[in-house]
Structures are given as structure tokens and as C-alpha cells.
Amino acid sequence: MSAGALGLAAGCASSAASRARILGANDAVRIGVVGLHGRGRDHLGGFRKLKGVRITALCDVDEAVLAAQLADSKKRGENAQGFADVRELLAAGVCDGISVATPNHTHALIGVWAAQHGVSAYIEKPLSHDVWQGRQVVAAAATFKTVIQTGSQCRSNVANQEAIAYVQSGALGRLRLARGLCYKPRKSIGKVAAPLQPPANVNYDLWLGPAAQQPVRRTQFHYDWHWQWAFGNGDLGNQGVHQMDLARWGLGQDQLPPQVLSVGGRLGYEDDGETPNSQVIWLGYEPAPLLFEVRGLPERSGSDKMDQFLGARIGVVFHCEHGCVVLTGYEDGHAQDLDGKVLRRFKGGGDHYGNFLAAMRAGDPGLLTADAQQGFLSAALCHLGNESQRAGRVLAAVPLAERLRAQPDVSEAFLRLQQHLGANGVLLDGKAGLALGAMLRPAADGRDQPRPQQREGFVVPELAG
């Protein structure tokens, strides 16, 4: 990569607005999809269903993946241009918007680069890899007046909109606690005997982006990066960020909590994963806190089923004075009284890609259901939970229970987690067990969170102080 290519983004800030194409009512919106291996395929399908959209660019650092999608694009008559480096895509001026489905550690950087070029961006969740980067994306959207949507598609679904409105109406009385659930099976990713070379078809320098140079330490190169801190955020920031977002939305909170505490660990197997598969996170919002639970092990050893809480495995429970609202999926949920009688059902989806397109056409970020600020806040809750976790130390079950007794909601969740781990043959003996994280007290806007180390050529521009 040439020095000129590395500096593409730096010189474009002042002219971003002037280069953004003014979209007429009948103009086809030109979309490029960046990251084509996993979620990117869903992005392609979502945008191809929309009227008035042309897929004009495809970008992936894996030449085999890119070649396959380019061949498919040609068969469809799109004839999209192919790129390995998103900076070259942005400089080519062939897109009005891009859709980003790359690994987490590159989300924020690509989003800021797009804004600097006057290109709108749909950025897959989580919006960022850490709190500081998320703030830069928010600043980029405001500075360059671009439309940035985060992939929290639950906000576009009718069921969730109606359920949140019901919670906030006070129909069940005062909201006491919002509980997020991510009970999702996660098996061991294995353990390599020695560091591996990246696949020959992957431009590993571009794949690493801002992350430090390092060998590969996982047998499955794609996807299993989620469980390594340099690239992913564990299931809290992978699946869990959806439910975290819904819980925060229901609480009506538009800032970071005054206190954050995590208890968790990676238990039940030893592998090259680093992120917790068992975790309880307490976010001390007032007057009602947010409690989040992660479980990657089955309901018991040898089972292929997962635990449930009030019928939900991956969902949200809003505990109120006179009952609760349970979101059991992306597009369904119900309200029930204290005796479990169902009072109302919520059902219905939406079109998050369509919402992004409408905001792009109007040039109005206010039309977005999940703009950069909302994506920043919900991702930041996950990042802070993991930050607390990583600063913790392992304790045996009894002293851990004593430490948590002062916080009844956390204590109750911990005791259930202890039983769950016991059913999987995991004993909390203080050697291999749950770590009690550090109690964090972040600034409400995240301004106090540190800037991460980033590799030269892939540094997220500092736009927010």
C-alpha cells in the first residue's frame, strides 16, 4: 500500500460535503457493501430488495470471498466494482452510501473515513470496538453532516416500538429493572499448538487494520475473532448489544450510567478464546438499573438446550410494579401481570435497511431509528461491562457472594449463574472461576475513556475531545 493511499482520508475532510451527491427523488442510490463473508451477505440481500438501489461496489480483504461475490454481481447484471481496500472504494466516488459488516475493531475507522468523504454509512453493530472510537463516529456524523445508521435493527421493528411505548406509558406501574438476556450456545473454539499463518487469500495487513501486528491464534479465521479482545467484544458486544440497546431504550436513558460492575469468566473449557462465556453486568442507572446476563454453556452438561428466563433465551425483561414486559425475539413479545396472565402481545417487524435509505434520500439523520449516538451509547455499555470484567480478579464462590450481597439484583443473578455453572460441572473454587470486576464510574458522555493504541496508517481521527 502506498503512502498516498494510506493518507486518503486525511485530506478529504474539508470537501466531504461538497462531494456528496445530491439525490433526487428518482435517482438510484449507489450502495457499496464492505465485508462480504458473514453479515455482509445479509446486507446485500437487504439492499437488493429495496427499490431505487444499485449495488455499485463490493469490498473484502479476502480475495476468494470478493471474487465469489463479484461473479454473483455480474450474473445479476450489477457489474459492481471490486476493492480490497475500503479507502480506494471511497476515493473512487462510486457510492452514495456504504454498508459495513467487517470485524468489530474496524467499524469506527471505516465509519469516520466514510463521513470524511461525504458518504453515508450503515455500520453493523457494535458501532465501535471501544468507547473512545464510538465518540469519534458520533462526532464524524455531526461534523460532516452524513447519515450514519448502526445495525440495531430491533429499533425498526413494530413489536419493539409498541412494547417500549407500553413500558414507558406506565401501564404496569413504575419500571423497577430492565434485564437483558443472551443465553446463546457457544462451544470451544479450540486451542492451537502454535501460532498460525493467516489464510493465503486474505490481505492480513488490511484485515488487522488498527490492531497490532500479531499471528493468528484460532483455527477458524473468520468469525471466531469475536472471542479475542484485539478484534471482538465477546457475546456481550456481539449478540448482546441488541438486547442491551432495547433495555436502555426502555429505561429512557440517553447517557452512560454512573456505575458499572461485571462478574464473569470463560468457563467449562480451555481454548484460545479470551472473552467471557458466563457474565453478569450491572449498570447502575437511576431510578431503575439495567442488569445483563450472558450464558454460553447449555442448561446442563451434555444437553443441547439453553436456560430460559420467563420464556426468553435471547431477549429483554422489563420488571415493573404490576407485572413485566418480555421480549422473546426480534419481532415478538408480550406483557403479563404478576400472576403470569398475558395482558397484551406485541408482534411485527420492520425494514432497517429501508429506514437507512429513506434517511439518505432525505439527507436527514433525524429519520434514523438507530443513529450514531444511539449506537455509541449501547455499544459503550457493553464496552464498559467488559472493561470492568478485565480489571477483575477471580474469587471463590463464598467471598464472591458476600461481596455482591449489597446489590440484591446482582446477587440474585449471580446465585442463578452459580447453579447454572454447577449443572455444567464448573465449581467456583477461586482458582478457575468467576472474576469480580472493578467498579467503574464513567463520565455520562464517555469523555473520560482512554484512546486505544492504534497501528500507523489505521488511526481513527480524533474529532471529539
GIJO-V259653 format. One record per backbone hydrogen bond with DSSP energy under -0.5 kcal/mol. CO is the residue of the C=O (numbers start at 1). NH is the residue of the N-H. If there is no record, write none. Layout:
CO & NH
CO & NH
This chain:
2 & 6
3 & 7
5 & 8
7 & 11
9 & 12
12 & 15
13 & 16
15 & 19
16 & 20
21 & 23
22 & 24
24 & 27
29 & 31
29 & 54
30 & 96
30 & 97
31 & 56
31 & 57
32 & 34
32 & 99
33 & 35
33 & 59
34 & 101
38 & 41
38 & 42
39 & 42
39 & 43
40 & 44
41 & 45
42 & 46
43 & 47
44 & 48
45 & 49
47 & 50
50 & 53
52 & 29
54 & 31
54 & 56
56 & 81
57 & 33
58 & 83
59 & 35
61 & 63
61 & 203
62 & 66
63 & 67
64 & 68
65 & 69
66 & 70
67 & 71
68 & 72
69 & 73
70 & 74
71 & 75
72 & 76
73 & 78
73 & 79
74 & 77
81 & 58
83 & 60
84 & 86
85 & 88
85 & 89
86 & 90
87 & 91
88 & 92
89 & 93
89 & 94
90 & 93
96 & 120
97 & 32
98 & 122
99 & 34
99 & 101
100 & 124
103 & 106
104 & 107
104 & 108
106 & 110
107 & 111
108 & 112
109 & 113
110 & 114
111 & 115
112 & 116
113 & 117
114 & 117
114 & 119
115 & 118
120 & 98
121 & 123
121 & 149
122 & 100
122 & 124
123 & 151
130 & 134
131 & 135
132 & 136
133 & 137
134 & 138
135 & 139
136 & 140
137 & 141
138 & 142
139 & 143
140 & 144
141 & 146
146 & 148
147 & 121
148 & 372
149 & 123
150 & 152
151 & 153
152 & 155
153 & 156
154 & 157
157 & 161
158 & 162
159 & 163
160 & 164
161 & 165
162 & 166
163 & 167
164 & 168
165 & 169
166 & 170
166 & 171
167 & 170
170 & 173
172 & 322
174 & 321
176 & 289
177 & 319
178 & 291
179 & 317
180 & 293
181 & 315
182 & 184
182 & 295
189 & 219
190 & 272
196 & 216
199 & 202
201 & 63
202 & 204
203 & 207
204 & 208
205 & 209
208 & 211
210 & 455
216 & 196
219 & 221
220 & 224
222 & 224
223 & 226
224 & 227
225 & 228
225 & 232
226 & 234
227 & 274
227 & 275
228 & 231
228 & 232
231 & 105
233 & 237
234 & 238
235 & 240
239 & 242
239 & 243
240 & 244
241 & 245
242 & 246
243 & 247
244 & 248
245 & 249
246 & 250
247 & 251
248 & 252
248 & 253
249 & 252
252 & 254
259 & 284
260 & 440
261 & 282
262 & 437
263 & 280
264 & 435
265 & 267
265 & 277
265 & 278
276 & 235
277 & 296
278 & 265
279 & 294
280 & 263
281 & 283
281 & 292
282 & 261
282 & 284
283 & 285
283 & 290
289 & 178
290 & 283
291 & 180
292 & 281
293 & 182
294 & 279
295 & 184
296 & 186
300 & 303
305 & 299
309 & 312
312 & 309
313 & 183
313 & 315
315 & 181
316 & 327
317 & 179
317 & 319
318 & 320
318 & 325
319 & 176
319 & 177
320 & 323
322 & 338
323 & 320
324 & 336
325 & 318
325 & 327
326 & 328
326 & 334
327 & 316
331 & 348
332 & 328
332 & 329
333 & 346
334 & 326
335 & 343
335 & 344
336 & 324
337 & 340
341 & 337
344 & 335
346 & 333
348 & 159
349 & 158
351 & 355
352 & 356
353 & 357
354 & 358
355 & 359
356 & 360
357 & 361
358 & 362
359 & 363
359 & 364
360 & 363
364 & 367
365 & 368
370 & 150
371 & 375
372 & 376
373 & 377
374 & 378
375 & 379
376 & 380
377 & 381
378 & 382
379 & 383
380 & 384
381 & 385
382 & 386
383 & 387
384 & 388
385 & 389
386 & 390
387 & 391
388 & 391
388 & 438
389 & 392
393 & 436
395 & 430
396 & 400
397 & 401
398 & 402
399 & 403
400 & 404
401 & 405
402 & 405
404 & 407
406 & 408
407 & 411
408 & 412
409 & 413
410 & 414
411 & 415
412 & 416
413 & 417
414 & 418
415 & 419
416 & 420
417 & 421
418 & 422
419 & 423
420 & 424
421 & 424
421 & 426
422 & 425
423 & 301
425 & 427
427 & 429
428 & 397
431 & 433
432 & 429
434 & 395
435 & 264
435 & 437
436 & 393
438 & 440
440 & 260
443 & 446
444 & 256
446 & 449
455 & 458
461 & 463
